């Protein structure tokens, strides 16, 4: 299965395309919610109504789930190939590769944001140890919560694969783990006093996450479905359990579209007048699972398709993907710069009157400025640091 990523297939470019779509959705999500957060409260409803229905996909943070699925798939796939070829997994080699990939730029971002924000020593330490959202409710880096989720899964992954190899039936156990996570999300929602039908609206209308929304969004134990699904797809690929059929991408899209375009941000939409709190609890519990599964099958189909009909992806998508870590860590400050550049003022009232054209303009400015910062940071800082650490480790 190693030939799945031969250059002749174009599959590396296909993965780059998906990762770029994921990171750009994250940027757009933060643009939308950044406007909501800083605009006057009285203007929020008007702003929501001015956004067209086809922009519904920007209100939910499924871009980060896409990145989670892809990351878990690629890492699980590489570990399974290593185990199949050598009979074992080099834990030391795996951890060295992961830490060299993540820590240099992460700690640079941690230092930059800590100095800019004046964070306390305890906040810096918990963020540096990737436990900010386990022992408290904060990470120094604005998007640091997701790095905590990723690093914790990365640490557990090789041990998980070795355990599954010993007990057998890995797909069954991973599937049960996903079901358990979804059930845990559901039981949490129905067991707390907050109305599940209101917690997303609370975030939009009050500019602050509700207790339930905060827990489901930030806590590592509630964000496992995307990672587990990525690992499942790797097993399915390695075991040749996915048929080559044109139906696969169609079904994947049919499952993804209703979730992405769910008008959860609009109190006046049909979903709030027709769905009960129990249905909302079930939706918030299983929607991430359905999305991750559908997106995972889309990945698998694309990789198998690349073997027969190589992908040809524009180089711009590869460029963004190669700098995805720097773009992800540092795009938040550029959101403010992009907003000032578009609105030509720092007055929050201007944000409240934003139209679609201005939102897109802020998004383009943010993405562009972040890339212009990320490219030299990756090439002249991150990569040299990684290479130096690799030489020292030999």
N, C-alpha and C positions, 0 to 999 in steps of 0.2 A: 504493500500500500504506500510505500515511501514515494513511488512515482506520482502520487496524487498531486504533488507540488513541484513536479518538473517544470522548468521554465516554458517548455513547449505547450503546456496546458493553459497557460494564462491564469491559473488558479490563484497565484500569489496576487495578481492584479485584481482578481475577483474579490478576494478577502480585503484588499486595500479599499476597493469600492465600498464594500459594506461597512468597514470601519470608518471611512470618511463620512458616509451618510449618517452613521451613528453619532459621531462627534459633532457634526453640523446640526443635528437635531438637538443635541445637548445645548449648543450655543443659542439656538433659536428659542429653546425652552427658557433659558436664563434671560434672554432679551425680553420675552413676553412677561415673565414673572418679575423681572427687574422693574419694568414699567409699572406693573401693578403695585409693587412694594413701595415705590417712591412717589407715585401720583397721589393727589388728594383723594381721600376716601369717597367723597361725593361724586367723583368722576369715574369710578371703577366700573359701575354698571354700563355706563355709556361706552367705555372703551371695549368692554366685552361684547356688546352688541355691534360695534363697528367692525369687529373681526369676522370675516366671512366663514361660512361653514367648513370650507376646505382647509382652513387653518386650524381646525380642531386638533389635528395631530401634534401641534406645537405646545399644547397645554399640559400634556402628560410626559413624564421623563422616560420614555421608552428607548431613547437613544442610548442611555447608559446601560439598559438591559441588553441591547444589541452588542455593546462592547463586552459585557460580562459573558454572554453566550459565546462570542467569538474567542475570547481569551481562554475560557475553560475548555472549549473544543480543541484549540491548538495545543494547549499544554497537555491535556489528556491524550490527544492523538500522539504527540511526540513521546510521551512516557510509555504508551502501549506499544509503539513501534520499537522503542528501546528494549522493553521487556521481551517482546517476541523475538528480537534478533539476538539478544545477549543472555536472556533468561533471568535478568535481574534489572533493578533500577538503581542507578548511582544517586543516592540521596545527596551526597556531598556535591556532586557535579550539578545536580538539579538546583539545589539551594544557592550555589555559587552563581549560576546563570541568572536566577531570579533576582537575587539581591544586587548583583552588579547592574542589572537592567533597571531596577526600581529605585534603589537608595540614593545614588548620586543626585539625580534631578529632584527627587522628592525632598531631600534635605536642603537643597538649594532653595526650593520653593518655601520650605518651612522657615528657613532663615530670613528670606525676603519678607514674607508676610508677618513674621513675628516682630521684626524691626519696624515695619510700617504700622502695625497695629498696636505695638506695645504690650504684647501678651505676657501673662505671668509665667514664671518658671514651671509651675505644675502643668499648665496648658501646653507648654512646649514639650515637656517630657512625655506626657500622655500621647501627644500627637506623634512624637518621634518613635514611640513604641507601638503605634497603630492601635491604641486602645481608647482613644478619646471618646468614642460613642459606646464604649462598654462600661467604663467607670464613670463617665459623665455625659454631657450632652454637647460636646464641642470638639472641633478640630481646628487648629490654627489656620490651615489651608481651607479656603471656602468649599472646595470639592473634596476635602480630605476624607470625609466619611466613606466615599466609594473606594478610596485607596485602602482604607482599613478593611472593608469587606473583601476586597481582592486579595490582600496579603494574607489574611486569615485562611481563605480558601486555598491559596497557593501553598501555604505551610502544610495544610492537612492533606492535600491532593495525593502526593506519592504514597503516603501511609494508607489512604483510602483505597488506592488502586491495589496495593499489595494485600490489604485485608480482603478486598473483593476477590482477588485471585485465589486466596486460601479457602474462602467459604463457598465460592462458586456463584453462578447466576447473578452476575453484576448488574445486568439490566433490571432484573426484578427488584434488587435491593435499592438501586438508585431511583427506580420508579416509586417504590414505597416511601423513600425519603422525600420525594417531591409531594406525594399525596399527604404525608404527615405535615410538611411545611404549610401546604395550602389549608389543611384542616386546622393547624395552629393559628394561622391568620384569621380564619373564620371564627374559631372559638374566642379568640381575643376580641374581635369586633362585636360579637353578640354578648360578650360577658362584661363589657365596660359600658358606662352610662351614656356615652356619646352616641348620637344618631348616626349610623353609618352613611345615611343618605346626605349628611350635611358636612362631613369633615373636609371634603375638597372645596366646597363652597366657602367654608370658614376660612380656609387658607387664602382664597381669592378676595373675599370681602373684608376680612379683618387684617390681612397682610401678615398673618402669623399662623404657623401650622397648629392645628388642633392637637391635643394629646394623642389621639388615635392616628392622625395623619403623620405626626412626627415619628411615632413608633414604627409604623409600617414602612416609612420612607428611609429612615436612617439606621435602624438597628440591624446589625449583621444577620441575626437569626431569622429575620423576616425577608431577607434579600437572597436567600439561597436558591430559589427555583431556577433562575437564569443560569447559574453556575452548574447546578446539577443537570440541567437539560443540555448544556454544552458538553458535559462529560458523557451523557447518554448518547449523543450524536456521534461522538468519537468512537465509542464502542460499536455502534451500529455500522459505521463506515469500515472500521477495521475488520469486523466480522462479516462483512458483505451482506448485511441484513436489510439494506435499502435498495429497492428495485429502481431501475432506470425507467421512469415513466413521466410523461408530460402532465399527468394529473397532479403530481406532487406540488409543483409550484403554484398551480391553480388553487388547490386546497389550502396551501399555506397563505396565499394572498386573501382568500375568502375568510380565513380566520383572523388575519392580522388587521384587515381594513376596519371591521366593526369596532375593534378595540381602540385603534388609533383615532377614529373619527367619532368616538363617543363624546357627546357635548357636555362633559362633566362640569365645565366652567360656567355654564349658563343656567341660572335658576329658572328661567322661563322655558327651557327646552322640554320636550316631551318626556324625557327620561325621569324628570323629577315629579311629574304629575301621574306617572303610570307605574313606577317601580316602588315596591314597599321597602322598608328598612332591611328586612330579611334578605330580599333579593340583592340590595346594594351590598350587604355584608358578603353574600356569596360572590358577587361580581368582584369586589376588591380582593377577595381571597383567591379566586381562580384565574382572573384576567392575566396576571403576570405569568402564570403557568401556561395558559393557552398561547399567549404571545411568544413566550420562549420556545415552546414546542414547535409552533408554526415557523418561527424564524430559524430554528435549528434545522428543520427539514428543508427550508429554503437554502441554507448553507450547503447541506449535504447534496441536494439536487444540483446546485451550481458547480460543486467540485466534481461530481460524476459527469456532468455535462461537459466540463472543460477537457476531460480526457478525449471525448469524441469530437468536440467542436471548440477549439481553444478560444478563450476569452480575449478580447481586445478592448482594453479599458484606457481611457484618456489618461495621459501622464499626470494631469492635475490631481486626479484622485489619489494616485500613488504618492504624490508629493505631500498631500495633507496627511495621509496615513503614516508616512515615515516620521512625521513630526507630531504624531497624535498625542504623545505623552506631554510634551511641552505645551501644546495647544490646550489640552485638557486642564493642566495645572494652573495656567496663567491667563486664561481667557476672561475671567471675571473682571479684573481691573480695566481691561480694554472695552468692556461693555459700557462703563461710565464715559470713557473717552469717545467711543462711537456715538453715544447718545448726545453728548455735548456738541460733537461735530455736526450731527444731523439737525438738532433743534436750535443750535447756536445760542443756547442759554442754559443756565443751571436751575432755572425756575421750575419746580415740580408741576406747576399748572400746565406747562407745555406738554409734559408727559401724559397728563390726564386727557388731553385733546388729541393724542396721537392717532393717526389713521394708518391704514394698511401700508401705504407707500412708505411712511416714516418708519414703521416697524421693520419692514424689509431692508430699508436703508441702514438702520442701526445694526441689523444682523450682518449685512454685507460688510459694513465698516468694522464691526467687531471681529468677524472672521478674518478679514483681510489684515487688519492691524496685528491680530494675534499671530497669524502665520508669519508676518514679517519679523516679529519678535522671536517666534519659535524656531524658525529655520536656522539662524545663526547660533541660537542657544544650543540647539541639537548638534550642529556640525562642529562648533568651535569650543563648546564647553562639555556637554553631556558625553558625546562620543569619545573625545580625548580622555576624559576622566575614566570612562569605562575601560578603555584600552589600557590605561596606566594601571588600573586595579587588576586587570587580567594578567598583565606582565608581572606585577608584584606577587600575585597568587601562585604563579607557576613555581 
